[in-house]
Amino acid sequence: MSTTIAPMPAGRRGLADEPAIPRQQDLFRTLLQTISLVAAGVHLAFVALFGWAGVTSLAWINVACTLCHLLSYVLVRNDRMLLGWAVLAAEIVAHALGAVVIIGWDAGFHYYVALIIPVLVLSPMRPPALRLGLAGVVVAAYAALAAWARHRVPMHVLDPTVLDGLFYANVFGFVSLLLFLAAFHARLIRRAESRLRKMATTDPLTQLPNRRSLTQAVQREEERIKRNKAPLSFVLCDVDHFKRVNDQHGHEMGDTVLKLVGQVLAEAMRNADFVARWGGEEFLAMLPETGADEAAGVAERLRQRVENLHMGTGGEPLRLSMTFGVATLREGETAEHAINRADAALYQGKHAGRNRVVVARG
């Protein structure tokens, strides 16, 4: 039987339980698309408002802004993110400038220009100095707009009630968008923390939990069995003649063997079991509520699965085998000592001819 590497299925015992972590660029794409669609809807509402208020020029400007936001959405959706972001930023500045000229500073449309800064900071644009430089340009442009427009008489003087309503609506919109951006930033932080946790507890080659992760799980299980006195077994296994695989077929084939073995072990584990790469070609499984005989049965099933693997190498198929050492935690014994006994049983199996399961009875 020839076996090839397949993606490791999610949800298998012993695999990292972290969900897929989206990249910052993917999150930023979602952010831009959301802003574009929400802004398009808001500008449509402004079309109706300014049409009703008789400010026809600003109504048409908002029609153009709606189209710009839809264009930005389409560009970002089609992986033209930089261009889509540029269209979005240009629209915000142009709309603020038009609103200030036509109905004045006091309507509050200029606040939205300031939102470009946190979006720039959150963007994946490289290098970071470019983001800071562009943010500085936005600050300078906003200051220049304020100095020029604050005391300028607008082209169209709105009724004070309408002007106040626009001001409060824009303040509300500005604060709402700031909160939305803060939530997005918090999500980026959570994503970074999840990635760090995954890196700290996952073996990068096999994608199994690493030694540190299993050690933490063992400590938790030790605390649990102190209360319920349930049996706990360990299965330590090692790929037979792994050095020969590396020497004869290269380290890339060796890595492929470890990936495949890790996948087979993870798929064969029961729901409560925990398997990790222990180091090198060694893997360690923790079997809660499992006695020695049952653990030996699990190890034998794993041994047979590995033995049935044939890997194509371009010549003779590569046959794999593993040796297993099994130890069950004794009363008053530490998990570390039980794992050492499993290790001794493993090496006993190596000296006895490999490709077998040895249970530590002493």
C-alpha positions in Angstrom: 0.0 0.0 0.0 1.5 3.3 -1.0 0.7 6.2 1.3 1.0 9.9 0.6 0.9 12.9 2.9 -2.6 14.4 3.2 -3.6 17.5 5.2 -4.1 16.7 8.8 -7.8 16.9 9.6 -9.0 19.4 12.1 -10.4 18.2 15.4 -8.2 15.1 15.7 -6.9 14.2 19.2 -3.4 15.5 19.8 -3.6 18.2 17.1 -3.5 21.8 18.1 -7.0 23.0 18.9 -6.4 26.6 17.8 -8.7 27.7 15.0 -7.2 28.9 11.7 -5.7 32.3 12.3 -6.4 34.8 9.6 -3.5 37.0 8.4 -3.4 40.7 9.2 -3.8 41.4 5.5 -7.0 39.3 5.3 -8.4 41.1 8.4 -7.5 44.5 6.9 -9.2 43.5 3.7 -12.4 42.7 5.7 -12.1 46.1 7.5 -11.8 48.0 4.2 -14.8 46.2 2.7 -16.9 46.8 5.8 -16.0 50.5 5.9 -16.7 50.9 2.2 -20.2 49.3 2.4 -21.2 51.1 5.5 -20.0 54.4 4.1 -21.8 53.8 0.8 -25.1 53.4 2.8 -24.4 56.5 4.9 -23.7 58.6 1.8 -27.0 57.4 0.2 -28.7 58.7 3.3 -26.9 62.0 2.9 -28.1 62.2 -0.7 -31.7 62.1 0.5 -30.9 64.6 3.3 -29.2 67.2 1.3 -31.7 66.8 -1.5 -34.4 67.5 1.0 -32.4 70.5 2.5 -32.0 72.0 -1.0 -28.2 71.6 -1.0 -28.1 70.1 -4.5 -24.4 70.4 -5.0 -23.6 68.4 -1.8 -26.3 65.8 -2.7 -24.5 65.2 -6.0 -21.2 65.0 -4.2 -22.6 62.3 -2.0 -23.8 60.4 -5.1 -20.2 60.5 -6.3 -18.9 59.4 -2.9 -21.3 56.5 -2.9 -19.9 55.3 -6.2 -16.4 55.8 -4.9 -17.0 53.6 -1.9 -18.6 50.9 -4.1 -15.5 51.1 -6.4 -13.3 50.8 -3.3 -15.2 47.7 -2.2 -14.8 46.1 -5.7 -11.1 46.9 -5.9 -10.4 45.4 -2.4 -12.5 42.3 -3.1 -10.5 41.7 -6.3 -7.1 42.0 -4.5 -6.4 45.5 -5.5 -6.2 46.5 -1.9 -3.7 49.4 -2.1 -5.7 51.0 -4.9 -9.0 50.4 -3.1 -7.6 51.9 0.1 -6.3 54.9 -1.8 -9.7 55.5 -3.4 -11.3 55.3 0.1 -8.9 57.7 1.7 -9.2 60.2 -1.3 -13.0 60.1 -1.0 -12.9 60.9 2.7 -10.7 63.9 2.2 -12.6 65.1 -0.9 -15.9 64.8 0.8 -14.7 66.6 3.9 -13.3 69.4 1.8 -16.5 69.7 -0.3 -18.7 69.7 2.8 -16.6 72.4 4.5 -16.7 74.6 1.5 -20.4 74.2 0.8 -22.0 74.1 4.3 -19.1 75.0 6.6 -16.9 73.6 9.3 -19.6 73.4 12.0 -21.4 70.5 10.3 -18.5 68.2 11.5 -17.8 66.3 8.3 -14.1 67.1 8.8 -13.9 64.6 11.7 -13.8 61.7 9.3 -10.5 62.8 7.9 -8.9 62.0 11.3 -10.1 58.3 10.9 -7.6 57.8 8.2 -4.8 57.9 10.8 -5.9 54.8 12.9 -6.8 52.9 9.7 -3.2 53.7 8.4 -1.8 52.4 11.7 -3.8 49.2 11.5 -2.9 48.6 7.9 -0.2 45.9 6.9 1.5 48.5 4.8 5.3 48.1 4.8 7.6 49.6 5.9 6.0 50.9 9.1 7.8 54.3 8.5 5.7 54.8 5.4 2.5 54.4 7.5 3.8 57.0 10.0 4.8 59.3 7.2 1.4 59.2 5.6 -0.2 59.7 9.0 1.9 62.8 9.4 0.7 64.0 6.1 -2.9 63.5 7.1 -2.4 65.4 10.4 -0.8 68.3 8.5 -3.6 68.3 5.9 -6.2 68.3 8.7 -4.5 71.2 10.4 -4.3 73.2 7.2 -8.0 72.5 6.5 -8.9 73.7 10.0 -6.8 76.9 9.7 -8.4 77.7 6.3 -12.0 76.8 6.9 -13.0 77.3 10.5 -13.9 81.0 10.0 -14.8 80.8 6.4 -18.3 81.7 5.3 -19.9 78.6 3.6 -21.5 78.7 0.2 -24.8 77.5 1.6 -26.0 78.5 5.1 -28.1 75.8 6.7 -30.9 76.3 9.2 -29.2 76.1 12.7 -31.4 73.2 13.7 -30.3 71.2 10.6 -26.7 72.2 11.2 -26.8 71.1 14.8 -28.4 67.8 13.8 -25.6 67.2 11.3 -23.0 68.0 13.8 -24.3 65.6 16.4 -24.9 62.9 13.8 -21.3 63.2 12.6 -19.9 63.2 16.1 -21.9 60.0 16.7 -20.7 58.5 13.5 -17.1 59.4 14.2 -17.1 57.9 17.7 -18.9 54.8 16.4 -16.2 54.3 13.8 -13.5 54.9 16.4 -15.0 52.1 18.5 -15.2 49.8 15.5 -11.5 50.4 14.8 -10.7 49.8 18.5 -12.5 46.5 18.3 -10.6 45.6 15.1 -7.3 46.5 16.8 -8.3 44.2 19.8 -8.9 41.4 17.3 -5.5 41.9 15.8 -4.0 41.6 19.3 -5.9 38.4 19.9 -4.8 37.1 16.6 -1.1 37.8 17.5 -1.5 36.2 20.9 -3.2 33.1 19.3 -0.3 32.8 16.9 2.3 33.1 19.7 0.4 30.5 21.7 0.3 28.2 18.7 4.0 28.7 18.0 4.9 28.0 21.6 2.9 24.8 21.9 3.0 23.2 18.4 5.7 21.3 16.7 6.2 23.2 13.4 7.0 20.1 11.3 4.3 17.6 12.4 1.8 20.2 13.6 1.3 18.0 16.7 1.5 19.5 20.2 5.2 19.8 21.2 6.9 18.6 24.4 6.0 21.7 26.3 2.4 21.4 25.5 2.2 17.7 26.5 4.2 18.5 29.7 1.5 21.1 30.7 -1.3 18.5 29.8 0.5 15.9 32.0 0.6 18.3 34.9 -3.1 19.0 34.6 -3.8 15.3 34.4 -1.7 14.6 37.5 -3.8 17.0 39.5 -7.0 15.4 38.2 -6.0 11.8 39.1 -5.1 12.8 42.6 -8.8 13.5 43.1 -10.4 10.5 41.2 -7.6 7.9 41.4 -8.1 6.9 37.8 -5.3 5.0 35.9 -3.0 6.9 33.6 -0.7 5.4 31.0 2.0 6.7 28.7 3.1 5.3 25.4 6.5 6.4 24.1 7.4 5.4 20.6 10.3 5.8 18.2 10.6 5.4 14.4 12.9 2.4 13.8 16.1 3.0 11.8 15.3 6.7 11.3 18.9 7.7 10.9 19.1 5.2 8.0 16.1 6.9 6.4 17.9 10.2 6.6 21.2 8.8 5.4 19.8 6.9 2.4 16.9 9.1 1.3 17.8 12.5 2.6 16.5 14.7 5.4 13.5 15.8 3.3 12.3 12.2 3.2 13.0 12.0 6.9 10.7 15.0 7.5 8.0 13.5 5.4 8.2 10.3 7.5 7.8 12.3 10.7 4.8 14.2 9.2 3.2 10.9 8.1 3.8 9.1 11.4 2.5 12.1 13.3 -0.7 12.1 11.2 -1.2 8.4 11.7 -0.7 8.6 15.5 -3.1 11.6 15.7 -5.8 9.9 13.7 -5.6 6.7 15.7 -5.8 8.3 19.1 -9.0 8.1 21.1 -10.9 11.3 22.1 -9.4 11.6 25.5 -5.8 10.8 24.5 -3.1 13.3 23.9 -0.2 12.7 21.6 2.8 15.0 21.0 6.2 15.0 19.3 8.5 14.4 22.2 11.7 15.1 20.3 13.6 13.9 17.2 11.8 10.8 16.0 10.1 10.1 19.3 6.4 10.6 20.0 4.7 10.4 23.4 1.0 9.7 24.0 -0.8 10.2 27.3 -3.8 7.9 27.8 -6.0 9.0 30.7 -8.2 6.5 32.5 -6.3 3.7 30.8 -4.6 0.7 32.5 -1.5 -1.1 31.3 -3.3 -3.8 29.2 -5.5 -1.4 27.5 -2.6 0.9 26.8 -0.7 -2.0 25.3 -3.6 -2.7 23.0 -3.6 1.0 21.9 0.1 0.8 21.2 -0.2 -2.5 19.3 -2.9 -0.9 17.1 -0.6 2.0 16.4 2.3 -0.3 15.6 0.2 -2.2 13.1 -0.9 1.0 11.4 2.6 2.2 11.0 3.8 -1.2 9.8 1.2 -1.2 7.0 2.6 2.1 5.6 4.6 1.8 2.4 6.1 5.0 1.1 7.2 5.5 -2.5 10.8 6.8 -2.8 11.3 6.5 -6.6 12.9 3.0 -6.0 12.1 0.4 -3.5 9.1 1.3 -1.3 10.2 2.5 2.1 8.7 0.4 4.8 8.3 1.9 8.2 8.1 0.5 11.7 8.0 1.8 15.3 8.9 0.4 18.7 6.6 1.3 21.6 7.3 1.5 25.4 4.3 1.5 27.7 4.1 2.4 31.3 1.2 3.0 33.7 1.5 5.5 36.5 1.9 3.7 39.9 0.5 5.0 43.2 2.8 7.6 44.6 4.8 7.8 41.4 5.4 11.0 39.4 4.5 11.2 35.7 8.1 12.0 34.9 9.2 8.7 36.5 6.5 6.8 34.6 7.6 8.3 31.3 11.2 7.3 32.2 10.0 3.7 32.7 8.2 3.9 29.3 11.5 5.1 27.8 13.3 2.1 29.4 10.7 -0.3 27.9 11.1 1.4 24.5 14.9 0.7 24.5 14.3 -2.8 25.7 12.1 -3.2 22.6 14.9 -1.8 20.4 17.4 -4.2 21.8 14.9 -7.1 21.3 14.6 -6.5 17.6 12.4 -3.4 17.2 8.9 -3.1 15.7 7.2 -4.3 18.9 5.4 -3.2 22.0 7.0 -3.6 25.4 5.1 -2.9 28.7 7.1 -1.8 31.7 5.9 -4.1 34.5 8.5 -3.4 37.2 
